Amino acid sequence: MKNLCIPGVRLEYFDTIDSTNSEAKRRLGAVPPGEYRLFHKTVLVAGEQTAGRGRLGRKFYSPGGTGLYFSLVYAAGSVSDPGKITAVAAVAVCRAIKSVFNVDAGIKWVNDIFVSGKKVCGILTEGIVNPLSGAVEAAVIGIGINIYFSSKMPEELSLRAGGICGSSLSGAGDENADGGKNAEMKDRLLCRIIENLVEILDGREEEFFSAMEEYKARSTLIGKTVTVSPVIDSRERLYDAVVTGITDDAQLVVRTSDGREKTLSSGEVTLHANS
């Protein structure tokens, strides 16, 4: 992967880093506002993250040998809503998983990718605001994928997390799972995700719209009953609702037990076990 060449993309590899998103933000923060284009289409890849981050301040477990962890800086001058970027990034990942592994993946709003009922990928998109103009001029798109399920995964994660290819390589510990075959798969997966994502972000409006329609079609929540955990207004309690759709802006549409319809731009939803 260190010598991997993707046209139009600058790639840097770290054996170990705290967080590829954090490193990307440090670099963007070190240049004058308005010069974020210097890092446009820079990809930072890590063999292991010691402080990987997810949504809502959560940690993202990123051990060596079993996963692919990277961040893409997209700084075209004017950046779309980070929520919509997360949505099309999820589509790019699902397409790549199908291409490389011939495995179908679904998307749980807003940023989780599931295979066979288990979470195999999380996405964290962070917008970078120019303090002078107030505009979002860059996005850091962090993607963490479990290619194999780590036998060392914390117990609180192991029940809902999985790997695209199942458990770690037979007879090998996690530290040895990054052999030649696995490294080749990582390279192919990385290339395909970046190609897919850049094609969507660089493309015409029709390409973005098509990706959003696919995001909706791949949803694992439509028609299901969920528990909604609001995070913006902490005074609002948890409530149950049925998911009825997803808007073109990647917002979740739910119907509450009293028949009211709500559109969620943030928060967390948990699928009921019997849904």
N, C-alpha and C positions, 0 to 999 in steps of 0.2 A: 504493500500500500504506500510505502514511503516514496516510491518512484512512479506512482500512478499519475497518468496524464489525462486530464479532461479538458478538451478545448474550451477556452474562454474562462476557465476556473483556476484560481490559485489555491493549491492545497498544501496544508501543513499538517504534519503528523507528530503527535506526542505519545510517548509510551505511557506516561501518567501525567495527569493534570487535575486541578481541583474541579474545574467545570469549563467545558468549551464555550458555553454561553458567557460565563463570567470573563473569560479571556478575551472573547470578541468585544464585549462591552468595555473592557479596560482599554483595548486598542482604539476603539471609537472615541472614548473619552479623552484620549491623549492628543487628538487632533483638533484644530479649531473648528467651531461650528460651521457647517456648510461644506466641509471637506471629507465627508463620510464616503464619498465616491472612491476615495483612495483604496478602500477595502471592499468595493463592490465585487460580489461573487468570490469572496475569499471563503474557503472551507477549512475549518479546524477540526481535525479528527483525533480521537484519543483511544488508546488501547484500554485505558482504565480511567475512571473519574473517582476522585476521593471525596468530592462534595457536589455530585450531580444534583441538579435542581429540577423540580416539577412545578405544576400549577399550585397556587394557593400556599406557597412557601414550603411545599413538601420536598423531601429528599427523593432523589432518583438513584436507586441502587445500580451501580455501574461497575461490576467486577471485571477483571481482566480475563480474556480468553473466550468468553461466551457471548459477547454482544458487539454491537456497532454503535458508537457514540460520536456525534459530530454536530457542528453548527455551521450554517450558511449565512453569511452577511449579504443582504440584498439592499443596495443603496443606490437606486436608480434616480434619486432626486425627489420623487414623490411616491410615498409608499401607501398601499391600501391598508384598510383596517386590519390590525393584527389578528383579529378573530377570523376574518376571511382568509388570511394567509395560512393560519393554522388549518383551516378546512381544506384548502387545496393542497397543502403539504401532506395531509392525511391521505388524500386521493393519490398523490404521487407515490407515497409509500406502498399503498395497497396495490397499485399497478406494478410496482417493482417486485413486490413479494410474489405476485402471480407470475411475472415474467421469469424470475430467477428460480423460484421453488415450485411453481405450478400449484400454489396454495391460495384459496380464496380467503380474503380477510374482510371483516366488517368494522365499522366505525361507531364507537360509543361517544356521543356528544360530550365534550366538544373536541377532545384531543387524544383519545385512547383508541388503539387499534387492537382488535381481538381476532384470534385464530382458535377455532375449536373451543370457544367459550372461555378462553384465557387471554389476559392482556399480554401482548407481546411488544407493544411500542407505546411510547408517550411523546408528545410534542409540546414544546414550550416556545412560543413566539413573543419576543419582547421588542416593542417599538422604541426607537431612539429619536427623541424630540430635539430639534434645534432650539436652544433656549432663546435665540434672538428672534426667530420667526414664529415659534410655537407650533411649527409643523412637524409631523412625523416624517423624517427624511431617510430613515434606514430601519431595517428590521433584522433582528438576530433570530434565526429559526433553528432551534435546538431539537435534535431528534435522537432518541435512544431506543435501540431495538434489541430484544433478546433473541438471538439466533438459536441458542440453546438455553434450556432452563438450568440455572445455576444451583448446584446442590448446597451451596452455602447461603442461599437467599434467606433473609430474615423470615422467621415464622409468620409474622403478621402479613407478609406479602405473598408467601408461598401458596396460599389457598386460591388466590385470584390471578396470579401471574403464571406465565408459561413461556415456552420458546417456540419459534416457528418450526424448528426441527425436533421438538420434544426435549428430552433430557440431554445432558452432556454426553460427549462421545463415549461410546461403550468402552469401559475399562480404563478410562482416562480421567484424571482429576481436572477440575476447572482450569488450573494453571497450565495444563497441557492440551486444552481443547482447541488452542489456536494453531493447529497444525496446518500443513500445506493446503489440504482440501478446504478447511474452514476459512483460511486466509483468502483463498481464491473466491469463495462465496461472498465474503465481506466486500472484496474489491468489486465484484459484479453488482452486488446490491447497492453499494455506495454510488457507483457510476450511474446505475439506472435511476435511483432516486433523484440524484442531482439533475440528470438529463430531463426527467419528467417534470420536476419542479421548476427548473429554469425555463423550460418550454412553456409552461403555464403562465409564469410571471412575466416573461418577455413577450408572450403572444398577444394576439388580438383579443378584444373583449369577448368574442365568441368562444375562445379557448377557455377563458376564465369561467364563463357561464356554463360551459359543458362540464368543467370540473366540479362546479357547485352542484349541478344536477346529479352527478355521480356521487358526490358526498351525501346527498339526500338518499339516493338509492341504496347506498351501502350502510345506512343507519341500522343499528341493532335495536333501536328503541321505539320506532314507529308502531303505534298500536299497543304498546306495553304500558303497564302501570309502574310508576316510579315514585320514590320519595324525593322531594325537592328540598335541598338545603340552601336557603338564600345566604349570600355572603356580603352583599352590598348593604342591605338593611338588616342588621343583626337583631332587630326587634321582632322581625317576622319569624314565626315558628316554622318548624318542618311541616310539610303537608304532602298528601298523596295526590297524584294526578295521572291522567292518561296522556301519553305523548301523541299528538295528532299531526305534527309536521315540523319542518325546518324551513326557515325563510331564506331568501336569496342572500341575506346578510349573515347566514350561519347562526341565527338565533333559534332557540328551541320553542316550539309552540305546544302548550299543554292545556288540558281541560280539567278543572278541579271537580271535586265531587258535587258541588252545587251548580255545575254547568258553566261556570265562568271560564273564559279563555285568557291565558296569560302568555306573554312572549318573554322568554328569558335570554338575556345577553350575558349573564354571569351566573355563578352558583354551581352547585354540584347536584347530580341526580344519581340515585341508587336504584337499580332495577330490582323489583320484587322477585323473590326466588321462584314463585309460582307463575310468573308472567311468561 
